[in-house]
Amino acid sequence: MSEPGGWTTPEGWGGPTQGPPYSPPPAPGQSPPPPYGQPAPPYAQSAYGAGQPPWGQRPAELKPGVVPLRPLGLGELLDGAVGIIRRYPRPALGLSAIVALVTTLLNVALLVTAFQPLLDLDTATLETGDIAALEEVLGGAAAGGLLTILLALLSGAVLTGGLTAVVGKAVLGEPMSFAEAWRQLRPVLLRLVGLALLVLLIVYGILLAGIVGGAGLIAIGGPVLAIVGVPLILAPLVVCPYLYIRFSLAPCALVLERTGILTSLRRSSALVKRDWWRVFGILLLTLIVGLFVSQVVQLPFAVLGAGSPGNLFDPDADVLGTRPLVLSAIGGGLASTVVAPFTAGVRALLYVDRRMRSEGLDVALTAAVAARR
């Protein structure tokens, strides 16, 4: 690598790859003329099939790291993400554990301070109609919910950035320690946070504007305003997921190409544009797999919080107290430590795959590996 953490020339990580300039090849059967004063070289004949693999055999593909250096299929993306965790457990699981620990502590604090007062509301308070107390509790719970979503998005962006740095080495089969992964992540950490906040502002801003604007038009009344208001509410439900997928590879571009926030958004949008449905399907499948594994990991903590497995299905059991909520947060943190490296690894490998398909990155990486040998 020519500079730490960046996929730069000659390995081609710094942006769209372009072949070097070359002179037109000689006509068939001809060779370039010899220098002045020197005899022409003898005509060379090559044996039929020289340099080719035996008939019926495919040429051996180059795989210096966790994935072959060619466009990747779905199975190779999933296997590659698991392979990253196996080959690089310290940086992959270490970064994930740190992010999960910080997120879990903050979530526990939010559960105790913001959500517990809502759970402690008694029927007397509701029956007396203490509006001020009810508004205070609901306002705190709403703020806690927004902060929980914000924490999830920020932690996901930071972890994706850290795992992307690991993928940059894993694709080429190069070693990486936890300390080196942190050194590569630290300079872009604030930009990753800024990127996550900007995507959050764009996506949720459009969603909120559509819902508020459409609901306002419907509330004013009249069939014409209702006809305009309903599509205005429904449109963000399509636009927001579309934009989120278009921007989904931005953390990878920011880390590996060392770009700015806006440039990484443009790079992600350009890479996803021609294959949006495939990227959407792969990320959706990865999310489903991650949710399944996460539920399996969290199940023992849910049982401990409920007191017994039967209480999980008992409507009268106290499964929403402080103890169950804290155990649930701990189980969620442990599940995130296991699942987050997998989902982030798939996303980073998907970024590599999109560059291979649209920019010929596999050619540049193959040349870099060959030059290194």
KEMIRO-863573 format. One record per residue (C-alpha): residue in three letters; residue number from 1; x, y, z negated. Coordinates in steps of 0.001 Angstrom, whole numbers. Layout:
# KEMIRO-863573
  resn  resi        X        Y        Z
   ALA   NUM        X        Y        Z
...
# end
This chain:
# KEMIRO-863573
  resn  resi        X        Y        Z
   MET     1        0        0        0
   SER     2     1303     3381      874
   GLU     3     -295     5122    -2076
   PRO     4    -1936     3842    -5238
   GLY     5    -5526     2916    -4908
   GLY     6    -6074     4221    -1417
   TRP     7    -6624     2085     1630
   THR     8    -4417     4224     3821
   THR     9    -2399     3796     6974
   PRO    10    -1045     1335     8075
   GLU    11    -3632     -785     6298
   GLY    12    -6440     1365     7597
   TRP    13    -8369     2123     4416
   GLY    14    -8339     5885     4851
   GLY    15   -11131     6128     7405
   PRO    16   -12159     4884    10827
   THR    17    -9314     3007    12438
   GLN    18    -7991     3825    15876
   GLY    19    -5547     1851    17971
   PRO    20    -2141     3373    18777
   PRO    21    -1646     5044    22162
   TYR    22     -290     2738    24834
   SER    23      823     2830    28464
   PRO    24    -1223     1138    31195
   PRO    25     -209    -2498    31646
   PRO    26     1509    -3528    34902
   ALA    27     -514    -5068    37677
   PRO    28    -1045    -8835    37552
   GLY    29     2076   -10705    38581
   GLN    30     4307    -7686    38082
   SER    31     6604    -6592    35282
   PRO    32     8004    -3176    34394
   PRO    33    11090    -2244    36478
   PRO    34    14473    -2777    34767
   PRO    35    16643      184    33721
   TYR    36    18739     1723    36491
   GLY    37    21908     -252    37228
   GLN    38    20753    -3501    35597
   PRO    39    19547    -6636    37368
   ALA    40    15922    -7574    37205
   PRO    41    15042   -10331    34706
   PRO    42    14216   -13760    36123
   TYR    43    10588   -14661    36579
   ALA    44     9410   -16441    33472
   GLN    45     6839   -19176    33544
   SER    46     4793   -20160    30558
   ALA    47     3516   -23619    29937
   TYR    48     -217   -24083    30315
   GLY    49    -1941   -23523    27005
   ALA    50     1166   -22177    25283
   GLY    51      348   -20394    22055
   GLN    52    -3215   -21766    22028
   PRO    53    -4656   -24210    19496
   PRO    54    -5364   -27769    20687
   TRP    55    -8570   -28267    22586
   GLY    56   -11594   -28626    20341
   GLN    57    -9962   -26858    17376
   ARG    58   -10705   -23332    16216
   PRO    59    -7774   -21051    15438
   ALA    60    -7012   -20824    11750
   GLU    61    -8584   -17694    10275
   LEU    62    -6524   -15381     8147
   LYS    63    -7614   -15357     4507
   PRO    64    -4943   -13817     2288
   GLY    65    -7435   -12975     -457
   VAL    66   -10946   -13790    -1601
   VAL    67   -12564   -13414     1841
   PRO    68   -11422   -14006     5427
   LEU    69   -10363   -10950     7412
   ARG    70   -13351   -10882     9734
   PRO    71   -17003    -9794     9482
   LEU    72   -18560   -11570     6510
   GLY    73   -21728   -13604     6176
   LEU    74   -24083   -13582     3208
   GLY    75   -22536   -16659     1603
   GLU    76   -19036   -15231     1961
   LEU    77   -20121   -11992      294
   LEU    78   -21598   -13844    -2684
   ASP    79   -18704   -16316    -2944
   GLY    80   -16215   -13472    -2613
   ALA    81   -17800   -11599    -5523
   VAL    82   -17553   -14713    -7699
   GLY    83   -13983   -15255    -6497
   ILE    84   -13024   -11744    -7597
   ILE    85   -14178   -12511   -11142
   ARG    86   -12257   -15803   -11134
   ARG    87    -8999   -14442    -9721
   TYR    88    -9057   -11090   -11507
   PRO    89   -10870   -11775   -14800
   ARG    90    -9033    -9160   -16844
   PRO    91    -9691    -6085   -14686
   ALA    92   -13141    -7272   -13569
   LEU    93   -14547    -8409   -16905
   GLY    94   -12440    -5923   -18890
   LEU    95   -13831    -2866   -17122
   SER    96   -17310    -4336   -17289
   ALA    97   -17002    -5033   -21017
   ILE    98   -15865    -1475   -21788
   VAL    99   -18685       76   -19760
   ALA   100   -21206    -2342   -21291
   LEU   101   -19972    -1604   -24834
   VAL   102   -20318     2155   -24425
   THR   103   -23713     1779   -22758
   THR   104   -24971     -634   -25431
   LEU   105   -23973     1667   -28293
   LEU   106   -25721     4604   -26648
   ASN   107   -28806     2508   -25891
   VAL   108   -29006     1317   -29496
   ALA   109   -28802     4920   -30676
   LEU   110   -31586     5870   -28265
   LEU   111   -33736     2948   -29376
   VAL   112   -33431     3891   -33037
   THR   113   -33879     7643   -32612
   ALA   114   -36251     7947   -29649
   PHE   115   -38326     4770   -29394
   GLN   116   -38655     3615   -32990
   PRO   117   -40867     6599   -34009
   LEU   118   -43242     5592   -31210
   LEU   119   -43400     2038   -32545
   ASP   120   -43973     3327   -36085
   LEU   121   -47126     5221   -35137
   ASP   122   -49970     3935   -37268
   THR   123   -53631     3815   -36417
   ALA   124   -54373     6540   -38979
   THR   125   -52268     9054   -37062
   LEU   126   -54012     8139   -33833
   GLU   127   -57486     8261   -35398
   THR   128   -56980    11651   -37056
   GLY   129   -55900    13091   -33744
   ASP   130   -52658    14685   -34942
   ILE   131   -51810    16058   -31496
   ALA   132   -48605    17786   -32595
   ALA   133   -47126    14623   -34103
   LEU   134   -48230    12551   -31135
   GLU   135   -46703    14981   -28637
   GLU   136   -43428    15010   -30561
   VAL   137   -43179    11232   -30576
   LEU   138   -44168    10847   -26922
   GLY   139   -41779    13610   -25888
   GLY   140   -38903    11909   -27670
   ALA   141   -39741     8556   -26093
   ALA   142   -39941    10119   -22621
   ALA   143   -36579    11834   -23097
   GLY   144   -35081     8577   -24336
   GLY   145   -36412     6754   -21280
   LEU   146   -34863     9299   -18922
   LEU   147   -31536     9085   -20735
   THR   148   -31642     5286   -20518
   ILE   149   -32128     5479   -16741
   LEU   150   -29335     8036   -16486
   LEU   151   -26975     5827   -18497
   ALA   152   -27741     2841   -16280
   LEU   153   -27027     4814   -13104
   LEU   154   -23824     6376   -14438
   SER   155   -22473     3102   -15807
   GLY   156   -23323     1358   -12538
   ALA   157   -21480     3985   -10491
   VAL   158   -18392     3879   -12726
   LEU   159   -18283       86   -12723
   THR   160   -18781      -94    -8956
   GLY   161   -15880     2309    -8536
   GLY   162   -13645      271   -10819
   LEU   163   -14521    -3022    -9140
   THR   164   -13977    -1418    -5738
   ALA   165   -10373     -728    -6714
   VAL   166   -10016    -4415    -7596
   VAL   167   -11590    -5435    -4277
   GLY   168    -9026    -3313    -2443
   LYS   169    -6349    -5653    -3783
   ALA   170    -8437    -8830    -3738
   VAL   171    -9120    -8648        4
   LEU   172    -5373    -8637      695
   GLY   173    -4548   -11189    -2002
   GLU   174    -2432    -8753    -4012
   PRO   175    -2200    -8916    -7810
   MET   176    -3846    -6322   -10032
   SER   177    -3796    -5864   -13786
   PHE   178    -6306    -4111   -16002
   ALA   179    -3889    -1215   -16517
   GLU   180    -3458     -729   -12778
   ALA   181    -7215     -848   -12210
   TRP   182    -7653     1861   -14838
   ARG   183    -4895     3981   -13275
   GLN   184    -6717     3859    -9959
   LEU   185   -10118     4558   -11501
   ARG   186    -9114     7412   -13799
   PRO   187    -8397    10083   -11116
   VAL   188   -11806     9567    -9478
   LEU   189   -13856     9001   -12637
   LEU   190   -15376    12485   -12763
   ARG   191   -16150    12367    -9047
   LEU   192   -17939     9046    -9526
   VAL   193   -20046    10572   -12291
   GLY   194   -20767    13607   -10110
   LEU   195   -21700    11340    -7210
   ALA   196   -24131     9365    -9374
   LEU   197   -25727    12575   -10660
   LEU   198   -26077    13981    -7143
   VAL   199   -27724    10801    -5826
   LEU   200   -30013    10810    -8872
   LEU   201   -30933    14445    -8210
   ILE   202   -31648    13813    -4521
   VAL   203   -33674    10620    -4917
   TYR   204   -35651    11506    -8027
   GLY   205   -36014    15126    -6925
   ILE   206   -37756    14020    -3730
   LEU   207   -39889    11553    -5687
   LEU   208   -40929    14146    -8262
   ALA   209   -41590    16838    -5652
   GLY   210   -43806    14504    -3630
   ILE   211   -45818    13308    -6619
   VAL   212   -46284    16763    -8144
   GLY   213   -47040    18417    -4805
   GLY   214   -49475    15729    -3690
   ALA   215   -51228    15575    -7058
   GLY   216   -51533    19363    -7062
   LEU   217   -53187    19397    -3643
   ILE   218   -55602    16652    -4676
   ALA   219   -56435    18492    -7911
   ILE   220   -57291    21674    -6024
   GLY   221   -60002    19736    -4225
   GLY   222   -61318    19533     -741
   PRO   223   -61075    16699     1787
   VAL   224   -58386    18420     3868
   LEU   225   -56064    18913      899
   ALA   226   -56697    15334     -224
   ILE   227   -55774    14028     3229
   VAL   228   -52483    15927     2983
   GLY   229   -51884    15150     -687
   VAL   230   -52145    11359     -540
   PRO   231   -49428    10925     2144
   LEU   232   -47307    13441      253
   ILE   233   -47434    11175    -2796
   LEU   234   -46798     7990     -812
   ALA   235   -44004     9332     1419
   PRO   236   -41337     9421    -1349
   LEU   237   -42014     5734    -2038
   VAL   238   -40539     5071     1408
   VAL   239   -38023     7911     1701
   CYS   240   -36362     7403    -1694
   PRO   241   -35435     3705    -1246
   TYR   242   -34268     4479     2282
   LEU   243   -31932     7226     1062
   TYR   244   -30709     5157    -1880
   ILE   245   -29610     2348      451
   ARG   246   -28018     4839     2850
   PHE   247   -25942     6213      -55
   SER   248   -25285     2826    -1709
   LEU   249   -21715     2452     -387
   ALA   250   -20634     5982    -1328
   PRO   251   -18782     4940    -4546
   CYS   252   -16728     2459    -2517
   ALA   253   -15783     5084       66
   LEU   254   -14923     7571    -2676
   VAL   255   -12527     5162    -4403
   LEU   256   -10860     3438    -1457
   GLU   257   -10696     6377      942
   ARG   258   -10024     8991    -1765
   THR   259   -12727    11263     -359
   GLY   260   -14850    13938    -1977
   ILE   261   -18429    13507    -3127
   LEU   262   -20141    14886      -28
   THR   263   -17727    13129     2324
   SER   264   -18367     9796      616
   LEU   265   -22115    10290     1052
   ARG   266   -21628    10962     4760
   ARG   267   -19334     7928     5116
   SER   268   -21838     5649     3387
   SER   269   -24686     6995     5481
   ALA   270   -22732     6396     8694
   LEU   271   -21729     2849     7699
   VAL   272   -25251     1808     6690
   LYS   273   -27140     3627     9453
   ARG   274   -27026      920    12128
   ASP   275   -27571    -2022     9772
   TRP   276   -29893     -635     7111
   TRP   277   -32141    -3688     6846
   ARG   278   -29236    -6093     6414
   VAL   279   -27657    -3944     3701
   PHE   280   -31052    -3594     2016
   GLY   281   -31680    -7342     2109
   ILE   282   -28251    -8255      728
   LEU   283   -28464    -5714    -2096
   LEU   284   -32018    -6825    -2911
   LEU   285   -30988   -10489    -3047
   THR   286   -28005    -9569    -5215
   LEU   287   -30336    -7678    -7556
   ILE   288   -32681   -10669    -7831
   VAL   289   -29803   -13056    -8587
   GLY   290   -28404   -10617   -11138
   LEU   291   -31782   -10202   -12859
   PHE   292   -32233   -13975   -13091
   VAL   293   -28802   -14518   -14642
   SER   294   -29344   -11543   -16936
   GLN   295   -32617   -12972   -18247
   VAL   296   -30937   -16311   -18927
   VAL   297   -28179   -14589   -20921
   GLN   298   -30622   -12388   -22869
   LEU   299   -33057   -15184   -23753
   PRO   300   -31196   -16353   -26921
   PHE   301   -31125   -12786   -28245
   ALA   302   -34845   -12415   -27587
   VAL   303   -35473   -15609   -29567
   LEU   304   -33302   -14358   -32446
   GLY   305   -35129   -11053   -32438
   ALA   306   -38520   -12745   -32512
   GLY   307   -37486   -15085   -35336
   SER   308   -38544   -18235   -33481
   PRO   309   -39327   -19197   -29880
   GLY   310   -43046   -19385   -30686
   ASN   311   -43144   -15740   -31739
   LEU   312   -42289   -14693   -28192
   PHE   313   -45856   -15630   -27228
   ASP   314   -47548   -14612   -30496
   PRO   315   -49342   -11254   -30099
   ASP   316   -49263   -10687   -33873
   ALA   317   -45505   -11260   -34231
   ASP   318   -43251    -8264   -34877
   VAL   319   -41159    -8314   -31726
   LEU   320   -40927    -4536   -31350
   GLY   321   -39208    -3632   -34603
   THR   322   -35722    -2201   -35008
   ARG   323   -34042    -5596   -35360
   PRO   324   -35530    -7099   -32173
   LEU   325   -34772    -3941   -30201
   VAL   326   -31153    -3836   -31384
   LEU   327   -30656    -7525   -30587
   SER   328   -32224    -6928   -27192
   ALA   329   -29760    -4107   -26521
   ILE   330   -26835    -6320   -27538
   GLY   331   -28065    -9108   -25283
   GLY   332   -28444    -6618   -22457
   GLY   333   -24872    -5431   -22950
   LEU   334   -23533    -8988   -22855
   ALA   335   -25583    -9754   -19751
   SER   336   -24273    -6607   -18095
   THR   337   -20697    -7685   -18822
   VAL   338   -21297   -10912   -16903
   VAL   339   -23613    -9731   -14117
   ALA   340   -22325    -6237   -13321
   PRO   341   -18961    -7388   -11860
   PHE   342   -20844    -9718    -9519
   THR   343   -23266    -7085    -8216
   ALA   344   -20528    -4455    -7943
   GLY   345   -18271    -6941    -6164
   VAL   346   -20954    -7738    -3584
   ARG   347   -21454    -4032    -2920
   ALA   348   -17722    -3394    -2503
   LEU   349   -17321    -6392     -183
   LEU   350   -20344    -5193     1774
   TYR   351   -18516    -1892     2287
   VAL   352   -15513    -3817     3636
   ASP   353   -17801    -5873     5882
   ARG   354   -19489    -2778     7309
   ARG   355   -16106    -1239     8144
   MET   356   -14999    -4472     9780
   ARG   357   -18122    -4558    11922
   SER   358   -18270     -887    12880
   GLU   359   -14643      282    12773
   GLY   360   -12510    -2808    13377
   LEU   361   -10989    -2698     9909
   ASP   362   -10232    -6423    10098
   VAL   363    -7744    -5749    12918
   ALA   364    -5886    -3161    10843
   LEU   365    -5841    -5410     7768
   THR   366    -4619    -8383     9792
   ALA   367    -1777    -6281    11184
   ALA   368     -893    -5091     7679
   VAL   369     -796    -8657     6337
   ALA   370     1311    -9823     9297
   ALA   371     3773    -6966     8786
   ARG   372     4081    -7854     5109
   ARG   373     5124   -11453     5831
# end
